[in-house]
Amino acid sequence: MPVVIWKGKTLTTVQAKGNVTRIFPKSPERSDEAAARALQLVLGSLEDSKAEDIVTINIAGKSALGDYMVVVSGRSSRHVMAIADHLITDLKEGGQGNARVEGLDTGDWVLIDSGDIIVHVFRPEIREFYNIEKMWAAPDMEDGTLH
């Protein structure tokens, strides 16, 4: 049975030797700088694609999903797909690797996960319906209880 060694909150590398799996944490300074650079790349790409209503949400410390969530709108399904295609290309060319993508075929809601940055590209009606910004704007619960 493998043994998992975990130090810190953010993990980067998994190496397996025999029955031991070692997981090494990211350096907080490197992680923050890399996330900030990735965010600037994403925002630049979205602005180039004429994405509308760009909202950036800092989710570092709130979720293990990433450091930032970016929510944007496209005017139509075709515009949503074009924004997503342009962003995927820019992420790859910017050294961010291959992002994981869902929903590109329909153009209603495209989710792009580049690791540190999660981008949601919506048609306006779909964005209004799901209202993701409101969910992430909920106050932090310090003691884990609801009042």
N, CA, C and O atoms as a GROMACS GRO file, in nm:
protein
  588
    1MET      N    1   0.084  -0.118   0.000
    1MET     CA    2   0.000   0.000   0.000
    1MET      C    3   0.089   0.124   0.000
    1MET      O    4   0.180   0.134   0.082
    2PRO      N    5   0.063   0.221  -0.092
    2PRO     CA    6   0.146   0.340  -0.099
    2PRO      C    7   0.128   0.429   0.023
    2PRO      O    8   0.022   0.433   0.085
    3VAL      N    9   0.234   0.501   0.056
    3VAL     CA   10   0.232   0.597   0.164
    3VAL      C   11   0.237   0.736   0.102
    3VAL      O   12   0.319   0.760   0.013
    4VAL      N   13   0.152   0.826   0.147
    4VAL     CA   14   0.148   0.962   0.093
    4VAL      C   15   0.209   1.056   0.196
    4VAL      O   16   0.168   1.056   0.312
    5ILE      N   17   0.305   1.137   0.153
    5ILE     CA   18   0.368   1.236   0.238
    5ILE      C   19   0.322   1.372   0.190
    5ILE      O   20   0.342   1.406   0.074
    6TRP      N   21   0.260   1.450   0.278
    6TRP     CA   22   0.205   1.578   0.238
    6TRP      C   23   0.251   1.686   0.335
    6TRP      O   24   0.232   1.674   0.456
    7LYS      N   25   0.311   1.791   0.281
    7LYS     CA   26   0.352   1.905   0.362
    7LYS      C   27   0.298   2.029   0.294
    7LYS      O   28   0.320   2.048   0.174
    8GLY      N   29   0.229   2.114   0.365
    8GLY     CA   30   0.174   2.236   0.307
    8GLY      C   31   0.037   2.213   0.248
    8GLY      O   32  -0.018   2.104   0.256
    9LYS      N   33  -0.016   2.318   0.187
    9LYS     CA   34  -0.151   2.313   0.132
    9LYS      C   35  -0.154   2.292  -0.019
    9LYS      O   36  -0.247   2.229  -0.070
   10THR      N   37  -0.055   2.344  -0.091
   10THR     CA   38  -0.057   2.339  -0.236
   10THR      C   39   0.046   2.238  -0.285
   10THR      O   40   0.162   2.242  -0.244
   11LEU      N   41   0.004   2.148  -0.372
   11LEU     CA   42   0.090   2.041  -0.418
   11LEU      C   43   0.126   2.061  -0.565
   11LEU      O   44   0.045   2.108  -0.644
   12THR      N   45   0.250   2.024  -0.599
   12THR     CA   46   0.289   2.038  -0.739
   12THR      C   47   0.333   1.908  -0.803
   12THR      O   48   0.289   1.877  -0.914
   13THR      N   49   0.416   1.832  -0.738
   13THR     CA   50   0.480   1.719  -0.803
   13THR      C   51   0.448   1.590  -0.729
   13THR      O   52   0.451   1.586  -0.606
   14VAL      N   53   0.418   1.488  -0.804
   14VAL     CA   54   0.397   1.356  -0.746
   14VAL      C   55   0.501   1.264  -0.808
   14VAL      O   56   0.510   1.253  -0.930
   15GLN      N   57   0.580   1.198  -0.724
   15GLN     CA   58   0.680   1.104  -0.771
   15GLN      C   59   0.656   0.971  -0.702
   15GLN      O   60   0.634   0.967  -0.581
   16ALA      N   61   0.660   0.864  -0.777
   16ALA     CA   62   0.638   0.732  -0.719
   16ALA      C   63   0.765   0.650  -0.730
   16ALA      O   64   0.826   0.642  -0.837
   17LYS      N   65   0.805   0.588  -0.619
   17LYS     CA   66   0.919   0.497  -0.617
   17LYS      C   67   0.875   0.376  -0.537
   17LYS      O   68   0.847   0.386  -0.417
   18GLY      N   69   0.870   0.264  -0.603
   18GLY     CA   70   0.827   0.144  -0.531
   18GLY      C   71   0.687   0.161  -0.476
   18GLY      O   72   0.594   0.189  -0.551
   19ASN      N   73   0.673   0.145  -0.347
   19ASN     CA   74   0.543   0.159  -0.282
   19ASN      C   75   0.525   0.294  -0.213
   19ASN      O   76   0.427   0.312  -0.141
   20VAL      N   77   0.616   0.388  -0.233
   20VAL     CA   78   0.608   0.517  -0.166
   20VAL      C   79   0.575   0.625  -0.268
   20VAL      O   80   0.642   0.636  -0.371
   21THR      N   81   0.474   0.704  -0.239
   21THR     CA   82   0.440   0.819  -0.321
   21THR      C   83   0.475   0.943  -0.242
   21THR      O   84   0.430   0.959  -0.128
   22ARG      N   85   0.554   1.031  -0.300
   22ARG     CA   86   0.592   1.156  -0.233
   22ARG      C   87   0.527   1.272  -0.306
   22ARG      O   88   0.530   1.279  -0.428
   23ILE      N   89   0.469   1.361  -0.231
   23ILE     CA   90   0.405   1.478  -0.288
   23ILE      C   91   0.475   1.600  -0.229
   23ILE      O   92   0.477   1.618  -0.107
   24PHE      N   93   0.531   1.685  -0.315
   24PHE     CA   94   0.607   1.800  -0.269
   24PHE      C   95   0.526   1.927  -0.287
   24PHE      O   96   0.464   1.945  -0.392
   25PRO      N   97   0.523   2.015  -0.187
   25PRO     CA   98   0.446   2.139  -0.198
   25PRO      C   99   0.514   2.242  -0.286
   25PRO      O  100   0.635   2.239  -0.305
   26LYS      N  101   0.432   2.333  -0.341
   26LYS     CA  102   0.485   2.446  -0.415
   26LYS      C  103   0.547   2.544  -0.316
   26LYS      O  104   0.505   2.552  -0.201
   27SER      N  105   0.646   2.617  -0.362
   27SER     CA  106   0.697   2.729  -0.285
   27SER      C  107   0.592   2.839  -0.290
   27SER      O  108   0.550   2.876  -0.400
   28PRO      N  109   0.545   2.893  -0.175
   28PRO     CA  110   0.439   2.994  -0.178
   28PRO      C  111   0.473   3.115  -0.264
   28PRO      O  112   0.386   3.167  -0.334
   29GLU      N  113   0.600   3.160  -0.261
   29GLU     CA  114   0.638   3.276  -0.340
   29GLU      C  115   0.628   3.244  -0.489
   29GLU      O  116   0.571   3.322  -0.566
   30ARG      N  117   0.683   3.131  -0.530
   30ARG     CA  118   0.679   3.092  -0.671
   30ARG      C  119   0.536   3.072  -0.717
   30ARG      O  120   0.500   3.111  -0.828
   31SER      N  121   0.456   3.011  -0.633
   31SER     CA  122   0.318   2.982  -0.668
   31SER      C  123   0.239   3.112  -0.690
   31SER      O  124   0.165   3.124  -0.788
   32ASP      N  125   0.256   3.208  -0.599
   32ASP     CA  126   0.184   3.335  -0.611
   32ASP      C  127   0.227   3.411  -0.736
   32ASP      O  128   0.143   3.467  -0.807
   33GLU      N  129   0.356   3.414  -0.762
   33GLU     CA  130   0.407   3.484  -0.881
   33GLU      C  131   0.359   3.417  -1.009
   33GLU      O  132   0.320   3.484  -1.104
   34ALA      N  133   0.362   3.286  -1.011
   34ALA     CA  134   0.318   3.211  -1.130
   34ALA      C  135   0.169   3.233  -1.154
   34ALA      O  136   0.126   3.251  -1.268
   35ALA      N  137   0.090   3.232  -1.047
   35ALA     CA  138  -0.054   3.254  -1.060
   35ALA      C  139  -0.082   3.395  -1.110
   35ALA      O  140  -0.171   3.415  -1.193
   36ALA      N  141  -0.007   3.494  -1.060
   36ALA     CA  142  -0.027   3.632  -1.104
   36ALA      C  143   0.009   3.648  -1.252
   36ALA      O  144  -0.062   3.717  -1.325
   37ARG      N  145   0.118   3.584  -1.295
   37ARG     CA  146   0.155   3.590  -1.437
   37ARG      C  147   0.049   3.522  -1.524
   37ARG      O  148   0.012   3.573  -1.629
   38ALA      N  149   0.002   3.407  -1.479
   38ALA     CA  150  -0.102   3.335  -1.554
   38ALA      C  151  -0.229   3.418  -1.562
   38ALA      O  152  -0.295   3.422  -1.666
   39LEU      N  153  -0.264   3.486  -1.453
   39LEU     CA  154  -0.384   3.570  -1.452
   39LEU      C  155  -0.370   3.684  -1.553
   39LEU      O  156  -0.465   3.713  -1.625
   40GLN      N  157  -0.253   3.747  -1.559
   40GLN     CA  158  -0.232   3.856  -1.655
   40GLN      C  159  -0.243   3.804  -1.798
   40GLN      O  160  -0.298   3.872  -1.885
   41LEU      N  161  -0.190   3.685  -1.823
   41LEU     CA  162  -0.202   3.624  -1.956
   41LEU      C  163  -0.348   3.601  -1.991
   41LEU      O  164  -0.392   3.633  -2.102
   42VAL      N  165  -0.424   3.545  -1.897
   42VAL     CA  166  -0.566   3.517  -1.919
   42VAL      C  167  -0.643   3.646  -1.946
   42VAL      O  168  -0.720   3.654  -2.042
   43LEU      N  169  -0.623   3.747  -1.861
   43LEU     CA  170  -0.696   3.872  -1.877
   43LEU      C  171  -0.662   3.941  -2.008
   43LEU      O  172  -0.750   3.998  -2.073
   44GLY      N  173  -0.536   3.937  -2.048
   44GLY     CA  174  -0.496   3.995  -2.176
   44GLY      C  175  -0.563   3.926  -2.293
   44GLY      O  176  -0.610   3.991  -2.387
   45SER      N  177  -0.568   3.794  -2.287
   45SER     CA  178  -0.631   3.717  -2.394
   45SER      C  179  -0.781   3.747  -2.401
   45SER      O  180  -0.836   3.763  -2.510
   46LEU      N  181  -0.846   3.754  -2.285
   46LEU     CA  182  -0.989   3.782  -2.282
   46LEU      C  183  -1.021   3.921  -2.336
   46LEU      O  184  -1.119   3.939  -2.408
   47GLU      N  185  -0.937   4.019  -2.302
   47GLU     CA  186  -0.957   4.154  -2.354
   47GLU      C  187  -0.936   4.158  -2.505
   47GLU      O  188  -1.011   4.225  -2.577
   48ASP      N  189  -0.835   4.086  -2.554
   48ASP     CA  190  -0.811   4.078  -2.699
   48ASP      C  191  -0.930   4.018  -2.773
   48ASP      O  192  -0.958   4.056  -2.886
   49SER      N  193  -0.999   3.925  -2.708
   49SER     CA  194  -1.113   3.856  -2.770
   49SER      C  195  -1.244   3.932  -2.752
   49SER      O  196  -1.350   3.885  -2.794
   50LYS      N  197  -1.236   4.050  -2.691
   50LYS     CA  198  -1.355   4.133  -2.668
   50LYS      C  199  -1.456   4.065  -2.575
   50LYS      O  200  -1.576   4.081  -2.592
   51ALA      N  201  -1.405   3.988  -2.477
   51ALA     CA  202  -1.493   3.930  -2.376
   51ALA      C  203  -1.556   4.044  -2.296
   51ALA      O  204  -1.494   4.149  -2.277
   52GLU      N  205  -1.678   4.023  -2.250
   52GLU     CA  206  -1.751   4.128  -2.179
   52GLU      C  207  -1.769   4.092  -2.032
   52GLU      O  208  -1.764   3.975  -1.993
   53ASP      N  209  -1.789   4.196  -1.951
   53ASP     CA  210  -1.818   4.181  -1.807
   53ASP      C  211  -1.718   4.087  -1.739
   53ASP      O  212  -1.758   3.988  -1.678
   54ILE      N  213  -1.590   4.117  -1.750
   54ILE     CA  214  -1.485   4.033  -1.693
   54ILE      C  215  -1.480   4.053  -1.542
   54ILE      O  216  -1.463   4.165  -1.494
   55VAL      N  217  -1.497   3.944  -1.468
   55VAL     CA  218  -1.491   3.947  -1.321
   55VAL      C  219  -1.385   3.848  -1.276
   55VAL      O  220  -1.386   3.732  -1.316
   56THR      N  221  -1.292   3.897  -1.193
   56THR     CA  222  -1.186   3.811  -1.137
   56THR      C  223  -1.215   3.790  -0.990
   56THR      O  224  -1.238   3.886  -0.916
   57ILE      N  225  -1.212   3.665  -0.946
   57ILE     CA  226  -1.239   3.630  -0.806
   57ILE      C  227  -1.118   3.556  -0.752
   57ILE      O  228  -1.075   3.456  -0.808
   58ASN      N  229  -1.063   3.606  -0.642
   58ASN     CA  230  -0.949   3.541  -0.577
   58ASN      C  231  -1.004   3.427  -0.490
   58ASN      O  232  -1.073   3.452  -0.391
   59ILE      N  233  -0.974   3.303  -0.528
   59ILE     CA  234  -1.023   3.188  -0.451
   59ILE      C  235  -0.911   3.117  -0.377
   59ILE      O  236  -0.931   3.009  -0.321
   60ALA      N  237  -0.792   3.178  -0.376
   60ALA     CA  238  -0.679   3.118  -0.303
   60ALA      C  239  -0.717   3.112  -0.155
   60ALA      O  240  -0.762   3.212  -0.098
   61GLY      N  241  -0.699   2.998  -0.094
   61GLY     CA  242  -0.734   2.980   0.045
   61GLY      C  243  -0.879   2.942   0.067
   61GLY      O  244  -0.914   2.894   0.175
   62LYS      N  245  -0.965   2.964  -0.033
   62LYS     CA  246  -1.106   2.927  -0.022
   62LYS      C  247  -1.132   2.793  -0.087
   62LYS      O  248  -1.227   2.722  -0.051
   63SER      N  249  -1.048   2.758  -0.185
   63SER     CA  250  -1.070   2.636  -0.261
   63SER      C  251  -0.936   2.579  -0.307
   63SER      O  252  -0.841   2.652  -0.333
   64ALA      N  253  -0.931   2.449  -0.317
   64ALA     CA  254  -0.812   2.382  -0.370
   64ALA      C  255  -0.816   2.376  -0.523
   64ALA      O  256  -0.724   2.322  -0.585
   65LEU      N  257  -0.921   2.430  -0.583
   65LEU     CA  258  -0.937   2.426  -0.728
   65LEU      C  259  -0.834   2.511  -0.801
   65LEU      O  260  -0.791   2.476  -0.910
   66GLY      N  261  -0.795   2.622  -0.742
   66GLY     CA  262  -0.702   2.713  -0.806
   66GLY      C  263  -0.684   2.837  -0.722
   66GLY      O  264  -0.729   2.844  -0.608
   67ASP      N  265  -0.616   2.937  -0.780
   67ASP     CA  266  -0.593   3.063  -0.711
   67ASP      C  267  -0.691   3.172  -0.754
   67ASP      O  268  -0.730   3.257  -0.673
   68TYR      N  269  -0.732   3.168  -0.880
   68TYR     CA  270  -0.825   3.269  -0.931
   68TYR      C  271  -0.932   3.203  -1.017
   68TYR      O  272  -0.908   3.102  -1.083
   69MET      N  273  -1.051   3.263  -1.013
   69MET     CA  274  -1.158   3.225  -1.103
   69MET      C  275  -1.194   3.351  -1.182
   69MET      O  276  -1.210   3.459  -1.125
   70VAL      N  277  -1.205   3.335  -1.312
   70VAL     CA  278  -1.241   3.448  -1.398
   70VAL      C  279  -1.371   3.411  -1.468
   70VAL      O  280  -1.384   3.304  -1.526
   71VAL      N  281  -1.469   3.502  -1.460
   71VAL     CA  282  -1.599   3.480  -1.521
   71VAL      C  283  -1.621   3.590  -1.624
   71VAL      O  284  -1.608   3.708  -1.594
   72VAL      N  285  -1.654   3.550  -1.747
   72VAL     CA  286  -1.674   3.646  -1.856
   72VAL      C  287  -1.795   3.606  -1.939
   72VAL      O  288  -1.846   3.494  -1.930
   73SER      N  289  -1.840   3.701  -2.020
   73SER     CA  290  -1.952   3.674  -2.112
   73SER      C  291  -1.908   3.698  -2.256
   73SER      O  292  -1.821   3.780  -2.284
   74GLY      N  293  -1.970   3.621  -2.344
   74GLY     CA  294  -1.959   3.644  -2.488
   74GLY      C  295  -2.097   3.680  -2.539
   74GLY      O  296  -2.197   3.640  -2.479
   75ARG      N  297  -2.105   3.753  -2.648
   75ARG     CA  298  -2.234   3.801  -2.698
   75ARG      C  299  -2.322   3.691  -2.757
   75ARG      O  300  -2.444   3.704  -2.760
   76SER      N  301  -2.260   3.583  -2.804
   76SER     CA  302  -2.335   3.474  -2.869
   76SER      C  303  -2.257   3.345  -2.849
   76SER      O  304  -2.145   3.346  -2.797
   77SER      N  305  -2.317   3.234  -2.888
   77SER     CA  306  -2.247   3.105  -2.879
   77SER      C  307  -2.118   3.108  -2.960
   77SER      O  308  -2.014   3.057  -2.916
   78ARG      N  309  -2.123   3.166  -3.077
   78ARG     CA  310  -2.004   3.176  -3.163
   78ARG      C  311  -1.896   3.259  -3.095
   78ARG      O  312  -1.778   3.224  -3.101
   79HIS      N  313  -1.935   3.370  -3.031
   79HIS     CA  314  -1.839   3.455  -2.962
   79HIS      C  315  -1.779   3.382  -2.841
   79HIS      O  316  -1.659   3.391  -2.817
   80VAL      N  317  -1.862   3.309  -2.766
   80VAL     CA  318  -1.813   3.230  -2.652
   80VAL      C  319  -1.708   3.130  -2.699
   80VAL      O  320  -1.602   3.118  -2.637
   81MET      N  321  -1.735   3.058  -2.807
   81MET     CA  322  -1.640   2.960  -2.859
   81MET      C  323  -1.511   3.026  -2.908
   81MET      O  324  -1.402   2.972  -2.889
   82ALA      N  325  -1.524   3.144  -2.972
   82ALA     CA  326  -1.405   3.215  -3.020
   82ALA      C  327  -1.319   3.264  -2.903
   82ALA      O  328  -1.196   3.255  -2.909
   83ILE      N  329  -1.382   3.315  -2.798
   83ILE     CA  330  -1.309   3.358  -2.678
   83ILE      C  331  -1.232   3.240  -2.620
   83ILE      O  332  -1.114   3.251  -2.589
   84ALA      N  333  -1.301   3.127  -2.606
   84ALA     CA  334  -1.239   3.008  -2.548
   84ALA      C  335  -1.124   2.957  -2.634
   84ALA      O  336  -1.017   2.926  -2.582
   85ASP      N  337  -1.144   2.948  -2.765
   85ASP     CA  338  -1.038   2.902  -2.856
   85ASP      C  339  -0.914   2.991  -2.846
   85ASP      O  340  -0.802   2.942  -2.838
   86HIS      N  341  -0.936   3.122  -2.846
   86HIS     CA  342  -0.826   3.218  -2.838
   86HIS      C  343  -0.751   3.201  -2.706
   86HIS      O  344  -0.628   3.202  -2.703
   87LEU      N  345  -0.825   3.186  -2.596
   87LEU     CA  346  -0.762   3.170  -2.464
   87LEU      C  347  -0.682   3.040  -2.457
   87LEU      O  348  -0.571   3.039  -2.403
   88ILE      N  349  -0.736   2.932  -2.508
   88ILE     CA  350  -0.666   2.803  -2.507
   88ILE      C  351  -0.534   2.814  -2.583
   88ILE      O  352  -0.431   2.764  -2.538
   89THR      N  353  -0.537   2.879  -2.699
   89THR     CA  354  -0.415   2.899  -2.778
   89THR      C  355  -0.314   2.985  -2.702
   89THR      O  356  -0.196   2.953  -2.698
   90ASP      N  357  -0.361   3.095  -2.643
   90ASP     CA  358  -0.271   3.184  -2.569
   90ASP      C  359  -0.211   3.115  -2.447
   90ASP      O  360  -0.094   3.138  -2.416
   91LEU      N  361  -0.288   3.032  -2.378
   91LEU     CA  362  -0.235   2.959  -2.263
   91LEU      C  363  -0.123   2.864  -2.306
   91LEU      O  364  -0.019   2.856  -2.242
   92LYS      N  365  -0.147   2.794  -2.416
   92LYS     CA  366  -0.046   2.700  -2.466
   92LYS      C  367   0.080   2.775  -2.510
   92LYS      O  368   0.191   2.736  -2.474
   93GLU      N  369   0.063   2.882  -2.586
   93GLU     CA  370   0.177   2.960  -2.633
   93GLU      C  371   0.248   3.033  -2.519
   93GLU      O  372   0.367   3.063  -2.529
   94GLY      N  373   0.175   3.063  -2.411
   94GLY     CA  374   0.232   3.132  -2.296
   94GLY      C  375   0.299   3.039  -2.196
   94GLY      O  376   0.340   3.083  -2.089
   95GLY      N  377   0.310   2.911  -2.231
   95GLY     CA  378   0.379   2.816  -2.144
   95GLY      C  379   0.296   2.762  -2.030
   95GLY      O  380   0.352   2.708  -1.934
   96GLN      N  381   0.165   2.775  -2.037
   96GLN     CA  382   0.078   2.726  -1.931
   96GLN      C  383   0.032   2.582  -1.954
   96GLN      O  384  -0.044   2.528  -1.874
   97GLY      N  385   0.078   2.520  -2.060
   97GLY     CA  386   0.044   2.380  -2.087
   97GLY      C  387  -0.093   2.366  -2.150
   97GLY      O  388  -0.155   2.465  -2.192
   98ASN      N  389  -0.140   2.244  -2.155
   98ASN     CA  390  -0.271   2.215  -2.213
   98ASN      C  391  -0.378   2.229  -2.106
   98ASN      O  392  -0.381   2.153  -2.009
   99ALA      N  393  -0.464   2.326  -2.124
   99ALA     CA  394  -0.574   2.347  -2.029
   99ALA      C  395  -0.681   2.241  -2.052
   99ALA      O  396  -0.700   2.192  -2.163
  100ARG      N  397  -0.751   2.206  -1.946
  100ARG     CA  398  -0.865   2.116  -1.956
  100ARG      C  399  -0.988   2.200  -1.990
  100ARG      O  400  -1.011   2.305  -1.930
  101VAL      N  401  -1.066   2.153  -2.087
  101VAL     CA  402  -1.177   2.232  -2.140
  101VAL      C  403  -1.304   2.149  -2.141
  101VAL      O  404  -1.303   2.031  -2.178
  102GLU      N  405  -1.414   2.210  -2.100
  102GLU     CA  406  -1.546   2.148  -2.106
  102GLU      C  407  -1.644   2.245  -2.169
  102GLU      O  408  -1.637   2.365  -2.143
  103GLY      N  409  -1.735   2.196  -2.252
  103GLY     CA  410  -1.844   2.275  -2.306
  103GLY      C  411  -1.815   2.352  -2.434
  103GLY      O  412  -1.897   2.432  -2.478
  104LEU      N  413  -1.700   2.329  -2.494
  104LEU     CA  414  -1.662   2.405  -2.614
  104LEU      C  415  -1.754   2.376  -2.732
  104LEU      O  416  -1.774   2.463  -2.817
  105ASP      N  417  -1.809   2.257  -2.738
  105ASP     CA  418  -1.892   2.219  -2.852
  105ASP      C  419  -2.027   2.290  -2.855
  105ASP      O  420  -2.084   2.308  -2.963
  106THR      N  421  -2.081   2.332  -2.739
  106THR     CA  422  -2.213   2.396  -2.738
  106THR      C  423  -2.205   2.548  -2.741
  106THR      O  424  -2.291   2.613  -2.801
  107GLY      N  425  -2.104   2.605  -2.676
  107GLY     CA  426  -2.089   2.750  -2.676
  107GLY      C  427  -2.180   2.823  -2.581
  107GLY      O  428  -2.190   2.946  -2.589
  108ASP      N  429  -2.247   2.753  -2.491
  108ASP     CA  430  -2.330   2.819  -2.389
  108ASP      C  431  -2.246   2.855  -2.267
  108ASP      O  432  -2.253   2.967  -2.216
  109TRP      N  433  -2.166   2.758  -2.221
  109TRP     CA  434  -2.082   2.775  -2.103
  109TRP      C  435  -1.957   2.692  -2.125
  109TRP      O  436  -1.964   2.569  -2.131
  110VAL      N  437  -1.844   2.758  -2.138
  110VAL     CA  438  -1.717   2.688  -2.156
  110VAL      C  439  -1.635   2.707  -2.030
  110VAL      O  440  -1.615   2.820  -1.984
  111LEU      N  441  -1.588   2.597  -1.974
  111LEU     CA  442  -1.501   2.600  -1.856
  111LEU      C  443  -1.360   2.564  -1.901
  111LEU      O  444  -1.340   2.461  -1.966
  112ILE      N  445  -1.264   2.648  -1.866
  112ILE     CA  446  -1.124   2.625  -1.900
  112ILE      C  447  -1.044   2.624  -1.771
  112ILE      O  448  -1.041   2.724  -1.698
  113ASP      N  449  -0.981   2.511  -1.742
  113ASP     CA  450  -0.903   2.495  -1.619
  113ASP      C  451  -0.756   2.487  -1.656
  113ASP      O  452  -0.711   2.388  -1.714
  114SER      N  453  -0.680   2.592  -1.622
  114SER     CA  454  -0.538   2.594  -1.654
  114SER      C  455  -0.452   2.560  -1.533
  114SER      O  456  -0.330   2.575  -1.537
  115GLY      N  457  -0.514   2.516  -1.426
  115GLY     CA  458  -0.440   2.484  -1.304
  115GLY      C  459  -0.461   2.591  -1.199
  115GLY      O  460  -0.544   2.575  -1.110
  116ASP      N  461  -0.387   2.702  -1.210
  116ASP     CA  462  -0.401   2.812  -1.114
  116ASP      C  463  -0.523   2.898  -1.143
  116ASP      O  464  -0.578   2.960  -1.052
  117ILE      N  465  -0.566   2.901  -1.268
  117ILE     CA  466  -0.675   2.988  -1.311
  117ILE      C  467  -0.787   2.904  -1.371
  117ILE      O  468  -0.763   2.817  -1.455
  118ILE      N  469  -0.909   2.930  -1.325
  118ILE     CA  470  -1.028   2.864  -1.381
  118ILE      C  471  -1.110   2.973  -1.449
  118ILE      O  472  -1.144   3.073  -1.387
  119VAL      N  473  -1.142   2.953  -1.576
  119VAL     CA  474  -1.214   3.054  -1.653
  119VAL      C  475  -1.349   2.996  -1.696
  119VAL      O  476  -1.357   2.886  -1.750
  120HIS      N  477  -1.455   3.074  -1.670
  120HIS     CA  478  -1.589   3.040  -1.715
  120HIS      C  479  -1.627   3.142  -1.822
  120HIS      O  480  -1.626   3.262  -1.795
  121VAL      N  481  -1.660   3.095  -1.941
  121VAL     CA  482  -1.705   3.182  -2.049
  121VAL      C  483  -1.851   3.147  -2.077
  121VAL      O  484  -1.882   3.035  -2.117
  122PHE      N  485  -1.939   3.244  -2.056
  122PHE     CA  486  -2.084   3.221  -2.066
  122PHE      C  487  -2.147   3.306  -2.175
  122PHE      O  488  -2.095   3.411  -2.212
  123ARG      N  489  -2.261   3.258  -2.226
  123ARG     CA  490  -2.355   3.347  -2.293
  123ARG      C  491  -2.424   3.423  -2.180
  123ARG      O  492  -2.440   3.367  -2.071
  124PRO      N  493  -2.466   3.548  -2.200
  124PRO     CA  494  -2.521   3.628  -2.090
  124PRO      C  495  -2.639   3.563  -2.017
  124PRO      O  496  -2.648   3.573  -1.894
  125GLU      N  497  -2.729   3.497  -2.090
  125GLU     CA  498  -2.847   3.436  -2.026
  125GLU      C  499  -2.805   3.322  -1.933
  125GLU      O  500  -2.861   3.306  -1.824
  126ILE      N  501  -2.708   3.244  -1.976
  126ILE     CA  502  -2.660   3.130  -1.897
  126ILE      C  503  -2.586   3.181  -1.774
  126ILE      O  504  -2.601   3.126  -1.664
  127ARG      N  505  -2.507   3.286  -1.791
  127ARG     CA  506  -2.434   3.344  -1.678
  127ARG      C  507  -2.531   3.396  -1.573
  127ARG      O  508  -2.511   3.375  -1.453
  128GLU      N  509  -2.635   3.464  -1.617
  128GLU     CA  510  -2.734   3.516  -1.523
  128GLU      C  511  -2.805   3.403  -1.449
  128GLU      O  512  -2.832   3.415  -1.329
  129PHE      N  513  -2.834   3.295  -1.518
  129PHE     CA  514  -2.904   3.182  -1.456
  129PHE      C  515  -2.821   3.118  -1.346
  129PHE      O  516  -2.871   3.094  -1.236
  130TYR      N  517  -2.693   3.088  -1.374
  130TYR     CA  518  -2.609   3.018  -1.276
  130TYR      C  519  -2.550   3.110  -1.170
  130TYR      O  520  -2.525   3.066  -1.058
  131ASN      N  521  -2.526   3.236  -1.203
  131ASN     CA  522  -2.482   3.338  -1.108
  131ASN      C  523  -2.365   3.292  -1.021
  131ASN      O  524  -2.372   3.299  -0.898
  132ILE      N  525  -2.260   3.245  -1.084
  132ILE     CA  526  -2.142   3.192  -1.013
  132ILE      C  527  -2.077   3.298  -0.926
  132ILE      O  528  -2.027   3.267  -0.817
  133GLU      N  529  -2.075   3.423  -0.971
  133GLU     CA  530  -2.011   3.528  -0.892
  133GLU      C  531  -2.074   3.540  -0.753
  133GLU      O  532  -2.003   3.559  -0.654
  134LYS      N  533  -2.206   3.529  -0.746
  134LYS     CA  534  -2.274   3.541  -0.617
  134LYS      C  535  -2.233   3.427  -0.523
  134LYS      O  536  -2.214   3.449  -0.404
  135MET      N  537  -2.220   3.308  -0.578
  135MET     CA  538  -2.182   3.192  -0.496
  135MET      C  539  -2.044   3.213  -0.434
  135MET      O  540  -2.023   3.183  -0.317
  136TRP      N  541  -1.949   3.264  -0.512
  136TRP     CA  542  -1.813   3.282  -0.461
  136TRP      C  543  -1.798   3.410  -0.380
  136TRP      O  544  -1.697   3.428  -0.312
  137ALA      N  545  -1.897   3.499  -0.385
  137ALA     CA  546  -1.892   3.621  -0.306
  137ALA      C  547  -1.949   3.599  -0.166
  137ALA      O  548  -1.948   3.691  -0.084
  138ALA      N  549  -1.999   3.478  -0.138
  138ALA     CA  550  -2.053   3.448  -0.004
  138ALA      C  551  -1.945   3.469   0.100
  138ALA      O  552  -1.827   3.442   0.074
  139PRO      N  553  -1.982   3.518   0.220
  139PRO     CA  554  -1.881   3.543   0.324
  139PRO      C  555  -1.814   3.414   0.370
  139PRO      O  556  -1.874   3.306   0.367
  140ASP      N  557  -1.688   3.428   0.412
  140ASP     CA  558  -1.615   3.314   0.466
  140ASP      C  559  -1.674   3.276   0.600
  140ASP      O  560  -1.716   3.362   0.678
  141MET      N  561  -1.678   3.147   0.627
  141MET     CA  562  -1.728   3.098   0.756
  141MET      C  563  -1.608   3.059   0.841
  141MET      O  564  -1.542   2.959   0.814
  142GLU      N  565  -1.580   3.139   0.944
  142GLU     CA  566  -1.464   3.116   1.028
  142GLU      C  567  -1.479   2.991   1.114
  142GLU      O  568  -1.386   2.911   1.124
  143ASP      N  569  -1.595   2.973   1.176
  143ASP     CA  570  -1.610   2.861   1.269
  143ASP      C  571  -1.683   2.742   1.208
  143ASP      O  572  -1.704   2.642   1.277
  144GLY      N  573  -1.721   2.751   1.082
  144GLY     CA  574  -1.783   2.638   1.014
  144GLY      C  575  -1.929   2.617   1.050
  144GLY      O  576  -1.983   2.509   1.024
  145THR      N  577  -1.995   2.717   1.109
  145THR     CA  578  -2.136   2.702   1.145
  145THR      C  579  -2.220   2.800   1.065
  145THR      O  580  -2.171   2.905   1.023
  146LEU      N  581  -2.344   2.766   1.046
  146LEU     CA  582  -2.439   2.855   0.979
  146LEU      C  583  -2.522   2.926   1.084
  146LEU      O  584  -2.561   2.865   1.184
  147HIS      N  585  -2.550   3.052   1.062
  147HIS     CA  586  -2.633   3.130   1.156
  147HIS      C  587  -2.760   3.172   1.089
  147HIS      O  588  -2.844   3.238   1.151
   0.00000   0.00000   0.00000
